[in-house]
Amino acid sequence: MTQSCTHASLIMELDVGGCWLASASLPQVLDLSKDNFHGHLPIDFSHLPWLEKLSIWRNHFNGLIPQTTSHCHHHQVLFAAENEFYGSIPEFLSSLPKLKFLNLYDNGLTGTIPVTFANISKLEHLNIGQNQMHGNIHSELGSITRLQVFCVEKNILTGSKVKQFVINITAWSLGVEGFVGAILARNSFKGHLPLGLGNVAMMFNMDISVNKLSGELPLLLSKLQMLEYLNLSQNTFDGYIPEQLDHMRAIACNEHFSDANFLGSGSFGSVYKEILADGRTVAVKPRSLSTFRCPSFESVPKIGYHD
């Protein structure tokens, strides 16, 4: 099957049935998003050494992530969400020195998070949510000082080293650009939230819902004054949400957003009752998790051809 491309100045022919891509002037950007491609990704990326951005999201590509992508030493963006890739996340991705954006959301990937990701010093956005990853989150990942978004939701990650992960978040929040958010929802993490969470200098979103976390909510959560979205629901936490966090756009904690606390709905969505630690009752509106799900599609750099 041959997929025609309108930008002939960059790509002369793409033959998905074969295994080659002929180019007139080696492209820096290749966008095959939402084109309903099936089968293995047939491009030999060793012939595209200057490729900086590859977007193939929302197709039906399957198989292993091609090893030849390791030849793209100028690669900055790999956006391969919503495909059918399987196997482990290849460690050769860690050899891409300029990689900033890696989104493998919603594939069939297995194995553990490569500890060698710590070598991708320029990585800003890591989204490997909705796969079948297992194991712990390595402490070494805290050395990625430019990381702004970390999403591992909807996997089967386990472990009780929550304290170490908070140390990672703290390191990321002190990085070059600050830290936007961590999404760890729908895994099997255990343990208590450590006091060190209050030391995170800058974080806007945190979702650790639907895990096996427990214990008292640290009062130092009140120090997270930059936090806009916090979801702690479907864990077994005790205590109250600190009143200093009532500035947030949404708070979700255990059964607080249950039918019993429903106040009404309107053009701005549903509103629920929330009781703060000082006894005050406030009305809050939960921000839809489907809209924040992961910044996988909201904050992805625009992928397109150069004119």
Secondary structure as the mmCIF struct_conf table of DSSP 4:
data_model
#
loop_
_struct_conf.conf_type_id
_struct_conf.id
_struct_conf.beg_label_comp_id
_struct_conf.beg_label_asym_id
_struct_conf.beg_label_seq_id
_struct_conf.end_label_comp_id
_struct_conf.end_label_asym_id
_struct_conf.end_label_seq_id
STRN STRN1 THR A 2 THR A 2
BEND BEND1 THR A 6 THR A 6
TURN_TY1_P TURN_TY1_P1 ALA A 8 LEU A 10
STRN STRN2 ILE A 11 ASP A 15
TURN_TY1_P TURN_TY1_P2 VAL A 16 CYS A 19
STRN STRN3 TRP A 20 SER A 23
BEND BEND2 ALA A 24 SER A 25
BEND BEND3 GLN A 28 GLN A 28
STRN STRN4 VAL A 29 ASP A 31
TURN_TY1_P TURN_TY1_P3 SER A 33 LYS A 34
BEND BEND4 ASP A 35 ASP A 35
STRN STRN5 HIS A 38 HIS A 40
HELX_RH_3T_P HELX_RH_3T_P1 PHE A 45 HIS A 47
TURN_TY1_P TURN_TY1_P4 PRO A 49 TRP A 50
STRN STRN6 LYS A 53 SER A 55
BEND BEND5 ARG A 58 ASN A 59
STRN STRN7 HIS A 60 GLY A 63
BEND BEND6 LEU A 64 LEU A 64
HELX_LH_PP_P HELX_LH_PP_P1 ILE A 65 PRO A 66
HELX_RH_3T_P HELX_RH_3T_P2 GLN A 67 HIS A 71
TURN_TY1_P TURN_TY1_P5 HIS A 73 HIS A 74
STRN STRN8 VAL A 77 PHE A 79
BEND BEND7 GLU A 82 ASN A 83
STRN STRN9 GLU A 84 SER A 88
HELX_LH_PP_P HELX_LH_PP_P2 ILE A 89 PRO A 90
HELX_RH_3T_P HELX_RH_3T_P3 GLU A 91 SER A 95
TURN_TY1_P TURN_TY1_P6 PRO A 97 LYS A 98
STRN STRN10 PHE A 101 ASN A 103
BEND BEND8 ASP A 106 ASN A 107
STRN STRN11 GLY A 108 GLY A 111
HELX_RH_3T_P HELX_RH_3T_P4 VAL A 115 ASN A 119
TURN_TY1_P TURN_TY1_P7 SER A 121 LYS A 122
STRN STRN12 HIS A 125 ASN A 127
BEND BEND9 GLN A 130 ASN A 131
STRN STRN13 GLN A 132 GLY A 135
HELX_LH_PP_P HELX_LH_PP_P3 ASN A 136 HIS A 138
HELX_RH_3T_P HELX_RH_3T_P5 SER A 139 SER A 143
TURN_TY1_P TURN_TY1_P8 THR A 145 ARG A 146
STRN STRN14 VAL A 149 CYS A 151
BEND BEND10 LYS A 154 ASN A 155
STRN STRN15 ILE A 156 GLY A 159
BEND BEND11 SER A 160 SER A 160
HELX_RH_AL_P HELX_RH_AL_P1 VAL A 162 SER A 173
TURN_TY1_P TURN_TY1_P9 LEU A 174 LEU A 174
BEND BEND12 GLY A 175 GLU A 177
STRN STRN16 GLY A 181 ILE A 183
BEND BEND13 ARG A 186 ASN A 187
STRN STRN17 SER A 188 HIS A 192
HELX_LH_PP_P HELX_LH_PP_P4 LEU A 193 PRO A 194
HELX_RH_3T_P HELX_RH_3T_P6 LEU A 195 ASN A 199
BEND BEND14 ALA A 201 ALA A 201
BEND BEND15 PHE A 204 PHE A 204
STRN STRN18 ASN A 205 ASP A 207
BEND BEND16 VAL A 210 ASN A 211
STRN STRN19 LYS A 212 GLU A 216
HELX_LH_PP_P HELX_LH_PP_P5 LEU A 217 PRO A 218
HELX_RH_3T_P HELX_RH_3T_P7 LEU A 219 LYS A 223
TURN_TY1_P TURN_TY1_P10 GLN A 225 MET A 226
STRN STRN20 TYR A 229 ASN A 231
BEND BEND17 GLN A 234 ASN A 235
STRN STRN21 THR A 236 ASP A 238
BEND BEND18 GLY A 239 GLY A 239
HELX_RH_3T_P HELX_RH_3T_P8 GLU A 243 LEU A 245
TURN_TY1_P TURN_TY1_P11 ASP A 246 HIS A 247
BEND BEND19 MET A 248 ARG A 249
STRN STRN22 ALA A 250 ALA A 252
TURN_TY1_P TURN_TY1_P12 ASN A 254 PHE A 257
BEND BEND20 SER A 258 SER A 258
HELX_RH_3T_P HELX_RH_3T_P9 ASP A 259 ASN A 261
STRN STRN23 PHE A 262 GLY A 266
TURN_TY1_P TURN_TY1_P13 SER A 267 PHE A 268
STRN STRN24 GLY A 269 ILE A 275
TURN_TY1_P TURN_TY1_P14 ALA A 277 ASP A 278
BEND BEND21 GLY A 279 GLY A 279
STRN STRN25 THR A 281 VAL A 284
HELX_LH_PP_P HELX_LH_PP_P6 PRO A 286 SER A 288
HELX_RH_AL_P HELX_RH_AL_P2 LEU A 289 PHE A 292
BEND BEND22 ARG A 293 ARG A 293
TURN_TY1_P TURN_TY1_P15 PRO A 295 GLU A 298
BEND BEND23 SER A 299 SER A 299
HELX_LH_PP_P HELX_LH_PP_P7 VAL A 300 ILE A 303
#
